[in-house]
């Protein structure tokens, strides 16, 4: 199936459902293909688990991230990282 970006915004839930059933959805902008929705595979599911394992390992080696920082300090550090 092919859909424009405008159509995709209006019908995202439907397009995600179709992709989850195995239908490939191609999204176009001004007639040019820009993105593709496809069903997530089994290998895509454990991303959260892998992230959690990495976070636990980091906590063991470095201590809990931000444990002694205020929310203001954490946000300030985050902003610094973006510049």
C-alpha positions, 0 to 999 in steps of 0.5 A: 500500500502507498500513502502520502504523508498527509494521509498517513498522519490522518490514518496512522492507527489504521496504517500501523494495524495493516503493517502489523498484519504483514502489509508493507506501507510506503509513505511518500512526500511529493510523490517520492518514497520517504519511509516504510512501515513494516511489521516488527519482527521478533528480534525487535521486541527485546530492545527494552530488555537489552536497554535495561541490562545495560542500565543495570550494568552501568549502575553496578559500575558507576553507581545509580546515574544521577542518584545525588543530583537534583532534577535541575542538575540533571536537566542542566547536564542534559542541555550541556550534552546537546550543545 
